[in-house]
Amino acid sequence: MLALFSDLKASGRSFPEHRAEFAERYGAFASGQISVRVADLARIPELMARLRQDPPRGIGGIRVEQIDDFADGFGPFPPSDILRFHLAGGSRVIVRPSGTEPKLKCYLDTRSDEGAAAERQATADAALAALDAGMRELLG
């Protein structure tokens, strides 16, 4: 990351300019993470079971298109207590129990390639906020 900033400074460009050029060329991306702490460790397998037995059709208003369940292994990956939700527009959510703390971890990724660069980033950021709120509600 430091090399990127050094290169940008040497070329007389700012990071916001670089980010806008990137979004224009490749689309805009936004990522986040939430952790849902539990007081009772039994809640974690209950929440994961609920997501498997009654999977959401949408998260934060974004349609779920596919779910990858790693419980029995997935592709080259060994069995693991992980769910990956692929959503409309290229967004995704990965849910797994923490290996070290009493919580579920949710990794949120969004993208947008519609409109101008600033619109793309605003759309990706809005989708990230919607996924964050949707997962908190779903796991509340």
C-alpha positions in Angstrom: 0.0 0.0 0.0 2.8 2.4 0.8 4.4 1.7 -2.6 1.1 2.7 -4.2 0.9 6.0 -2.4 4.6 6.6 -3.2 4.0 6.0 -6.9 0.9 8.2 -6.9 2.8 11.0 -5.2 5.6 10.7 -7.7 3.2 10.9 -10.6 1.3 13.9 -9.1 -1.9 12.0 -8.6 -4.0 11.6 -5.4 -5.5 8.4 -4.1 -9.1 9.6 -4.7 -8.1 10.3 -8.4 -6.6 6.8 -8.6 -9.6 5.2 -7.0 -12.0 7.0 -9.5 -9.8 5.8 -12.4 -9.9 2.3 -11.1 -13.7 2.4 -10.6 -14.1 3.7 -14.1 -12.0 0.9 -15.6 -12.9 -2.1 -13.3 -15.9 -1.1 -11.3 -16.1 0.0 -7.7 -15.7 -2.3 -4.7 -16.5 -2.0 -1.0 -15.8 -4.6 1.7 -16.5 -4.8 5.4 -16.8 -7.2 8.3 -19.1 -7.6 11.2 -18.9 -9.8 14.2 -21.9 -11.0 16.1 -20.9 -11.8 19.7 -22.8 -14.3 21.7 -23.0 -14.9 25.4 -23.9 -18.6 25.0 -21.6 -20.6 22.7 -24.5 -22.8 21.8 -26.0 -19.9 19.8 -23.3 -20.2 17.2 -24.2 -23.7 15.9 -27.9 -22.7 16.2 -27.4 -19.6 14.0 -25.4 -21.6 11.4 -28.1 -24.3 11.4 -30.9 -21.8 11.0 -29.0 -20.2 8.0 -28.7 -23.7 6.4 -32.3 -24.9 7.1 -34.0 -21.6 6.3 -31.6 -19.7 4.0 -32.5 -16.1 3.3 -33.9 -15.2 -0.1 -32.3 -11.8 0.3 -29.9 -9.9 2.5 -30.4 -6.2 3.0 -32.8 -6.1 0.1 -30.2 -7.8 -2.3 -31.4 -11.1 -3.8 -29.4 -14.3 -2.8 -28.7 -16.1 -6.1 -26.6 -19.0 -4.8 -25.3 -20.5 -1.5 -22.1 -22.5 -1.2 -22.1 -24.7 2.0 -18.7 -25.8 3.0 -20.0 -28.3 5.6 -19.1 -31.3 3.5 -16.2 -29.6 1.7 -16.5 -27.5 -1.4 -14.4 -27.9 -4.5 -10.8 -28.2 -3.2 -11.8 -26.9 0.2 -12.0 -29.3 3.2 -15.2 -29.5 5.3 -15.7 -26.4 7.3 -18.5 -24.5 9.0 -18.7 -21.8 6.4 -21.6 -20.5 4.3 -21.0 -18.2 1.2 -23.9 -16.3 -0.2 -23.6 -15.0 -3.8 -26.0 -12.0 -4.3 -27.3 -10.1 -7.2 -24.9 -7.6 -8.8 -21.8 -9.5 -7.7 -22.0 -9.0 -4.0 -21.3 -11.8 -1.5 -21.4 -12.6 2.2 -19.3 -15.2 3.9 -20.4 -16.4 7.4 -18.3 -18.5 9.7 -17.8 -19.0 13.4 -14.7 -17.3 14.9 -12.0 -19.8 15.8 -10.9 -17.9 18.8 -13.8 -15.9 20.2 -17.5 -16.4 21.0 -18.8 -14.8 17.8 -19.9 -15.3 14.2 -17.8 -13.4 11.6 -19.4 -12.1 8.4 -17.3 -10.8 5.5 -19.2 -8.5 3.1 -18.1 -7.7 -0.4 -19.9 -5.5 -2.9 -19.2 -4.2 -6.4 -20.8 -1.9 -8.9 -20.0 -1.0 -12.5 -23.1 1.1 -13.3 -22.8 4.8 -14.0 -19.8 7.1 -13.6 -17.0 6.3 -11.2 -18.4 8.4 -8.3 -21.8 6.8 -8.8 -20.3 3.3 -8.9 -18.5 3.9 -5.6 -21.6 5.3 -4.0 -23.6 2.3 -5.2 -21.1 -0.2 -3.8 -20.9 1.7 -0.5 -24.7 1.7 -0.2 -24.9 -2.0 -1.0 -22.3 -2.6 1.7 -24.4 -0.7 4.3 -27.4 -2.6 3.2 -25.6 -6.0 3.7 -24.3 -4.9 7.1 -27.8 -4.0 8.3 -29.3 -7.1 6.7 -26.8 -9.5 8.4 -27.2 -7.8 11.8 -31.0 -8.2 11.5 -30.7 -11.8 10.2 -28.4 -12.8 13.0 -29.9 -10.5 15.7 
